Protein backbone atom coordinates (compact mmCIF):
# COMPACT_ATOMS: atom_id res chain seq x y z
CA UNK A 1 0.00 0.00 0.00
CA UNK A 2 1.36 3.43 -0.96
CA UNK A 3 0.74 6.12 1.64
CA UNK A 4 0.47 9.85 1.03
CA UNK A 5 3.08 11.70 3.07
CA UNK A 6 2.96 15.12 1.35
CA UNK A 7 2.33 17.19 4.47
CA UNK A 8 1.83 20.45 2.57
CA UNK A 9 -0.90 18.86 0.45
CA UNK A 10 -2.56 17.30 3.49
CA UNK A 11 -2.47 20.58 5.42
CA UNK A 12 -3.96 22.61 2.58
CA UNK A 13 -6.81 20.18 1.90
CA UNK A 14 -8.86 20.99 5.02
CA UNK A 15 -8.32 24.07 7.16
CA UNK A 16 -11.17 23.93 9.69
CA UNK A 17 -11.71 20.65 11.50
CA UNK A 18 -12.55 19.06 14.84
CA UNK A 19 -9.91 17.73 17.23
CA UNK A 20 -10.65 15.09 19.84
CA UNK A 21 -8.93 13.44 22.79
CA UNK A 22 -9.98 10.89 25.41
CA UNK A 23 -10.26 11.47 29.17
CA UNK A 24 -9.41 9.11 32.05
CA UNK A 25 -12.83 7.49 31.85
CA UNK A 26 -12.41 6.75 28.15
CA UNK A 27 -14.89 9.46 27.16
CA UNK A 28 -14.10 11.74 24.19
CA UNK A 29 -13.77 15.51 24.33
CA UNK A 30 -13.70 17.54 21.12
CA UNK A 31 -13.15 21.13 20.08
CA UNK A 32 -12.89 23.35 17.02
CA UNK A 33 -9.47 23.11 15.39
CA UNK A 34 -7.60 24.81 12.56
CA UNK A 35 -4.92 23.17 10.44
CA UNK A 36 -2.47 26.04 10.25
CA UNK A 37 0.18 24.55 8.01
CA UNK A 38 2.97 22.00 7.79
CA UNK A 39 6.71 21.62 7.62
CA UNK A 40 9.13 18.72 7.70
CA UNK A 41 8.26 18.04 11.34
CA UNK A 42 4.51 17.56 10.92
CA UNK A 43 1.11 19.26 10.72
CA UNK A 44 0.33 22.20 12.97
CA UNK A 45 -3.11 22.40 14.57
CA UNK A 46 -4.59 25.31 16.54
CA UNK A 47 -7.20 24.88 19.29
CA UNK A 48 -8.76 26.90 22.11
CA UNK A 49 -6.36 26.70 25.05
CA UNK A 50 -9.24 26.95 27.53
CA UNK A 51 -11.09 23.92 26.14
CA UNK A 52 -11.13 20.59 27.95
CA UNK A 53 -9.96 18.98 24.71
CA UNK A 54 -6.80 21.11 24.68
CA UNK A 55 -5.94 20.06 28.23
CA UNK A 56 -6.39 16.41 27.29
CA UNK A 57 -4.28 16.81 24.14
CA UNK A 58 -1.45 18.20 26.26
CA UNK A 59 -1.77 15.39 28.80
CA UNK A 60 -2.44 12.43 26.50
CA UNK A 61 -0.26 13.59 23.60
CA UNK A 62 -2.64 11.91 21.14
CA UNK A 63 -5.16 13.50 18.77
CA UNK A 64 -7.94 12.49 16.42
CA UNK A 65 -8.59 15.08 13.72
CA UNK A 66 -11.41 15.16 11.19
CA UNK A 67 -12.89 17.75 8.88
CA UNK A 68 -14.21 18.52 5.41
CA UNK A 69 -13.84 21.49 3.10
CA UNK A 70 -15.76 22.64 0.02
CA UNK A 71 -18.94 21.41 -1.61
CA UNK A 72 -17.99 17.82 -1.00
CA UNK A 73 -20.39 16.26 -3.53
CA UNK A 74 -18.53 17.87 -6.46
CA UNK A 75 -15.37 19.67 -5.32
CA UNK A 76 -13.66 19.53 -1.96
CA UNK A 77 -11.81 17.30 0.46
CA UNK A 78 -12.23 15.38 3.69
CA UNK A 79 -9.46 14.53 6.11
CA UNK A 80 -9.36 12.04 8.97
CA UNK A 81 -6.21 11.47 11.04
CA UNK A 82 -5.20 10.12 14.39
CA UNK A 83 -1.77 10.13 15.93
CA UNK A 84 0.73 11.67 18.32
CA UNK A 85 1.04 15.35 19.15
CA UNK A 86 3.23 17.71 21.12
CA UNK A 87 2.78 21.35 21.99
CA UNK A 88 4.39 23.85 19.62
CA UNK A 89 5.30 27.53 19.81
CA UNK A 90 2.28 29.53 18.63
CA UNK A 91 4.38 32.42 17.34
CA UNK A 92 6.33 30.15 15.01
CA UNK A 93 3.15 28.55 13.66
CA UNK A 94 1.46 31.88 13.02
CA UNK A 95 4.51 32.93 11.00
CA UNK A 96 3.92 30.20 8.39
CA UNK A 97 3.61 31.68 4.90
CA UNK A 98 0.85 29.23 3.97
CA UNK A 99 -1.38 30.24 6.88
CA UNK A 100 -1.53 34.07 6.98
CA UNK A 101 -5.00 34.00 8.56
CA UNK A 102 -4.30 31.18 11.01
CA UNK A 103 -6.55 31.40 14.03
CA UNK A 104 -9.30 33.35 12.24
CA UNK A 105 -11.94 30.63 12.69
CA UNK A 106 -11.09 30.24 16.36
CA UNK A 107 -11.23 33.98 16.99
CA UNK A 108 -14.56 34.17 15.15
CA UNK A 109 -15.85 31.52 17.56
CA UNK A 110 -14.83 33.66 20.54
CA UNK A 111 -11.46 32.09 21.34
CA UNK A 112 -9.03 34.57 22.91
CA UNK A 113 -6.23 32.18 23.90
CA UNK A 114 -4.94 29.87 21.15
CA UNK A 115 -2.70 26.84 21.64
CA UNK A 116 -0.68 25.14 18.92
CA UNK A 117 0.10 21.44 18.58
CA UNK A 118 2.38 19.60 16.20
CA UNK A 119 0.87 16.37 14.87
CA UNK A 120 4.19 14.64 14.21
CA UNK A 121 3.11 11.05 13.63
CA UNK A 122 -0.27 10.05 12.22
CA UNK A 123 -2.26 7.73 9.99
CA UNK A 124 -5.62 8.17 8.32
CA UNK A 125 -7.15 9.11 5.00
CA UNK A 126 -7.52 12.09 2.68
CA UNK A 127 -10.42 12.05 0.22
CA UNK A 128 -10.37 14.59 -2.60
CA UNK A 129 -13.40 15.16 -4.84
CA UNK A 130 -12.61 16.69 -8.22
CA UNK A 131 -15.04 16.83 -11.13
CA UNK A 132 -17.40 14.39 -9.47
CA UNK A 133 -14.63 11.81 -8.94
CA UNK A 134 -13.42 10.76 -5.50
CA UNK A 135 -9.73 10.05 -4.93
CA UNK A 136 -9.10 8.19 -1.68
CA UNK A 137 -5.55 8.34 -0.37
CA UNK A 138 -4.32 6.62 2.80
CA UNK A 139 -2.17 8.99 4.84
CA UNK A 140 0.79 8.03 7.00
CA UNK A 141 3.72 10.10 8.20
CA UNK A 142 6.21 10.42 11.05
CA UNK A 143 7.26 6.78 11.47
CA UNK A 144 10.91 7.67 11.19
CA UNK A 145 10.71 9.75 14.36
CA UNK A 146 9.29 6.89 16.44
CA UNK A 147 11.76 4.44 14.93
CA UNK A 148 14.78 6.73 15.28
CA UNK A 149 16.13 4.61 18.13
CA UNK A 150 16.06 1.30 16.26
CA UNK A 151 19.20 -0.67 17.08
CA UNK A 152 20.48 -4.13 16.30
CA UNK A 153 17.89 -6.78 17.14
CA UNK A 154 15.00 -4.34 17.36
CA UNK A 155 11.39 -5.27 16.68
CA UNK A 156 9.31 -3.14 14.31
CA UNK A 157 5.73 -3.44 13.02
CA UNK A 158 5.17 -3.76 9.26
CA UNK A 159 2.17 -2.98 7.06
CA UNK A 160 0.89 -6.54 7.60
CA UNK A 161 -0.48 -5.37 10.97
CA UNK A 162 -4.29 -5.48 11.08
CA UNK A 163 -4.72 -3.74 14.44
CA UNK A 164 -5.79 -6.84 16.40
CA UNK A 165 -3.86 -5.69 19.55
CA UNK A 166 -2.63 -9.20 20.39
CA UNK A 167 0.88 -7.82 20.79
CA UNK A 168 -0.20 -5.33 23.47
CA UNK A 169 -1.28 -8.05 25.91
CA UNK A 170 2.20 -9.60 25.74
CA UNK A 171 4.24 -6.39 26.10
CA UNK A 172 5.43 -6.09 29.70
CA UNK A 173 6.77 -2.57 29.08
CA UNK A 174 3.54 -1.21 27.58
CA UNK A 175 5.56 0.32 24.75
CA UNK A 176 3.36 -0.55 21.77
CA UNK A 177 1.21 2.29 20.41
CA UNK A 178 -1.97 0.89 18.85
CA UNK A 179 -3.65 4.26 18.27
CA UNK A 180 -2.95 3.70 14.57
CA UNK A 181 -2.50 0.79 12.17
CA UNK A 182 0.17 -0.48 11.77
CA UNK A 183 1.05 -0.18 15.46
CA UNK A 184 4.37 1.40 16.47
CA UNK A 185 6.89 0.13 19.02
CA UNK A 186 8.60 2.78 21.17
CA UNK A 187 12.22 1.80 20.64
CA UNK A 188 13.46 3.71 23.68
CA UNK A 189 11.37 1.58 26.05
CA UNK A 190 11.42 -1.76 24.21
CA UNK A 191 13.54 -4.44 25.93
CA UNK A 192 13.76 -6.63 22.78
CA UNK A 193 12.11 -9.60 24.50
CA UNK A 194 10.31 -10.64 21.31
CA UNK A 195 7.01 -11.53 23.02
CA UNK A 196 5.10 -9.22 20.69
CA UNK A 197 6.41 -10.98 17.59
CA UNK A 198 5.45 -14.35 19.04
CA UNK A 199 1.93 -13.13 19.79
CA UNK A 200 1.31 -11.56 16.37
CA UNK A 201 -1.13 -13.67 14.33
CA UNK A 202 -0.27 -11.79 11.13
CA UNK A 203 3.50 -12.17 11.55
CA UNK A 204 3.60 -8.40 11.11
CA UNK A 205 6.31 -7.82 13.72
CA UNK A 206 9.82 -8.47 12.46
CA UNK A 207 13.24 -8.20 13.99
CA UNK A 208 15.92 -5.90 12.57
CA UNK A 209 19.32 -7.53 13.09
C-alpha positions as CSV (number, residue, x, y, z in Angstrom):
1,X,0.0,0.0,0.0
2,X,1.4,3.4,-1.0
3,X,0.7,6.1,1.6
4,X,0.5,9.9,1.0
5,X,3.1,11.7,3.1
6,X,3.0,15.1,1.3
7,X,2.3,17.2,4.5
8,X,1.8,20.5,2.6
9,X,-0.9,18.9,0.4
10,X,-2.6,17.3,3.5
11,X,-2.5,20.6,5.4
12,X,-4.0,22.6,2.6
13,X,-6.8,20.2,1.9
14,X,-8.9,21.0,5.0
15,X,-8.3,24.1,7.2
16,X,-11.2,23.9,9.7
17,X,-11.7,20.6,11.5
18,X,-12.6,19.1,14.8
19,X,-9.9,17.7,17.2
20,X,-10.7,15.1,19.8
21,X,-8.9,13.4,22.8
22,X,-10.0,10.9,25.4
23,X,-10.3,11.5,29.2
24,X,-9.4,9.1,32.1
25,X,-12.8,7.5,31.8
26,X,-12.4,6.8,28.2
27,X,-14.9,9.5,27.2
28,X,-14.1,11.7,24.2
29,X,-13.8,15.5,24.3
30,X,-13.7,17.5,21.1
31,X,-13.2,21.1,20.1
32,X,-12.9,23.3,17.0
33,X,-9.5,23.1,15.4
34,X,-7.6,24.8,12.6
35,X,-4.9,23.2,10.4
36,X,-2.5,26.0,10.3
37,X,0.2,24.5,8.0
38,X,3.0,22.0,7.8
39,X,6.7,21.6,7.6
40,X,9.1,18.7,7.7
41,X,8.3,18.0,11.3
42,X,4.5,17.6,10.9
43,X,1.1,19.3,10.7
44,X,0.3,22.2,13.0
45,X,-3.1,22.4,14.6
46,X,-4.6,25.3,16.5
47,X,-7.2,24.9,19.3
48,X,-8.8,26.9,22.1
49,X,-6.4,26.7,25.0
50,X,-9.2,26.9,27.5
51,X,-11.1,23.9,26.1
52,X,-11.1,20.6,27.9
53,X,-10.0,19.0,24.7
54,X,-6.8,21.1,24.7
55,X,-5.9,20.1,28.2
56,X,-6.4,16.4,27.3
57,X,-4.3,16.8,24.1
58,X,-1.5,18.2,26.3
59,X,-1.8,15.4,28.8
60,X,-2.4,12.4,26.5
61,X,-0.3,13.6,23.6
62,X,-2.6,11.9,21.1
63,X,-5.2,13.5,18.8
64,X,-7.9,12.5,16.4
65,X,-8.6,15.1,13.7
66,X,-11.4,15.2,11.2
67,X,-12.9,17.7,8.9
68,X,-14.2,18.5,5.4
69,X,-13.8,21.5,3.1
70,X,-15.8,22.6,0.0
71,X,-18.9,21.4,-1.6
72,X,-18.0,17.8,-1.0
73,X,-20.4,16.3,-3.5
74,X,-18.5,17.9,-6.5
75,X,-15.4,19.7,-5.3
76,X,-13.7,19.5,-2.0
77,X,-11.8,17.3,0.5
78,X,-12.2,15.4,3.7
79,X,-9.5,14.5,6.1
80,X,-9.4,12.0,9.0
81,X,-6.2,11.5,11.0
82,X,-5.2,10.1,14.4
83,X,-1.8,10.1,15.9
84,X,0.7,11.7,18.3
85,X,1.0,15.4,19.2
86,X,3.2,17.7,21.1
87,X,2.8,21.4,22.0
88,X,4.4,23.9,19.6
89,X,5.3,27.5,19.8
90,X,2.3,29.5,18.6
91,X,4.4,32.4,17.3
92,X,6.3,30.2,15.0
93,X,3.1,28.5,13.7
94,X,1.5,31.9,13.0
95,X,4.5,32.9,11.0
96,X,3.9,30.2,8.4
97,X,3.6,31.7,4.9
98,X,0.8,29.2,4.0
99,X,-1.4,30.2,6.9
100,X,-1.5,34.1,7.0
101,X,-5.0,34.0,8.6
102,X,-4.3,31.2,11.0
103,X,-6.5,31.4,14.0
104,X,-9.3,33.4,12.2
105,X,-11.9,30.6,12.7
106,X,-11.1,30.2,16.4
107,X,-11.2,34.0,17.0
108,X,-14.6,34.2,15.2
109,X,-15.9,31.5,17.6
110,X,-14.8,33.7,20.5
111,X,-11.5,32.1,21.3
112,X,-9.0,34.6,22.9
113,X,-6.2,32.2,23.9
114,X,-4.9,29.9,21.2
115,X,-2.7,26.8,21.6
116,X,-0.7,25.1,18.9
117,X,0.1,21.4,18.6
118,X,2.4,19.6,16.2
119,X,0.9,16.4,14.9
120,X,4.2,14.6,14.2
121,X,3.1,11.0,13.6
122,X,-0.3,10.0,12.2
123,X,-2.3,7.7,10.0
124,X,-5.6,8.2,8.3
125,X,-7.1,9.1,5.0
126,X,-7.5,12.1,2.7
127,X,-10.4,12.1,0.2
128,X,-10.4,14.6,-2.6
129,X,-13.4,15.2,-4.8
130,X,-12.6,16.7,-8.2
131,X,-15.0,16.8,-11.1
132,X,-17.4,14.4,-9.5
133,X,-14.6,11.8,-8.9
134,X,-13.4,10.8,-5.5
135,X,-9.7,10.1,-4.9
136,X,-9.1,8.2,-1.7
137,X,-5.5,8.3,-0.4
138,X,-4.3,6.6,2.8
139,X,-2.2,9.0,4.8
140,X,0.8,8.0,7.0
141,X,3.7,10.1,8.2
142,X,6.2,10.4,11.0
143,X,7.3,6.8,11.5
144,X,10.9,7.7,11.2
145,X,10.7,9.7,14.4
146,X,9.3,6.9,16.4
147,X,11.8,4.4,14.9
148,X,14.8,6.7,15.3
149,X,16.1,4.6,18.1
150,X,16.1,1.3,16.3
151,X,19.2,-0.7,17.1
152,X,20.5,-4.1,16.3
153,X,17.9,-6.8,17.1
154,X,15.0,-4.3,17.4
155,X,11.4,-5.3,16.7
156,X,9.3,-3.1,14.3
157,X,5.7,-3.4,13.0
158,X,5.2,-3.8,9.3
159,X,2.2,-3.0,7.1
160,X,0.9,-6.5,7.6
161,X,-0.5,-5.4,11.0
162,X,-4.3,-5.5,11.1
163,X,-4.7,-3.7,14.4
164,X,-5.8,-6.8,16.4
165,X,-3.9,-5.7,19.5
166,X,-2.6,-9.2,20.4
167,X,0.9,-7.8,20.8
168,X,-0.2,-5.3,23.5
169,X,-1.3,-8.1,25.9
170,X,2.2,-9.6,25.7
171,X,4.2,-6.4,26.1
172,X,5.4,-6.1,29.7
173,X,6.8,-2.6,29.1
174,X,3.5,-1.2,27.6
175,X,5.6,0.3,24.8
176,X,3.4,-0.6,21.8
177,X,1.2,2.3,20.4
178,X,-2.0,0.9,18.8
179,X,-3.7,4.3,18.3
180,X,-3.0,3.7,14.6
181,X,-2.5,0.8,12.2
182,X,0.2,-0.5,11.8
183,X,1.0,-0.2,15.5
184,X,4.4,1.4,16.5
185,X,6.9,0.1,19.0
186,X,8.6,2.8,21.2
187,X,12.2,1.8,20.6
188,X,13.5,3.7,23.7
189,X,11.4,1.6,26.0
190,X,11.4,-1.8,24.2
191,X,13.5,-4.4,25.9
192,X,13.8,-6.6,22.8
193,X,12.1,-9.6,24.5
194,X,10.3,-10.6,21.3
195,X,7.0,-11.5,23.0
196,X,5.1,-9.2,20.7
197,X,6.4,-11.0,17.6
198,X,5.5,-14.4,19.0
199,X,1.9,-13.1,19.8
200,X,1.3,-11.6,16.4
201,X,-1.1,-13.7,14.3
202,X,-0.3,-11.8,11.1
203,X,3.5,-12.2,11.6
204,X,3.6,-8.4,11.1
205,X,6.3,-7.8,13.7
206,X,9.8,-8.5,12.5
207,X,13.2,-8.2,14.0
208,X,15.9,-5.9,12.6
209,X,19.3,-7.5,13.1
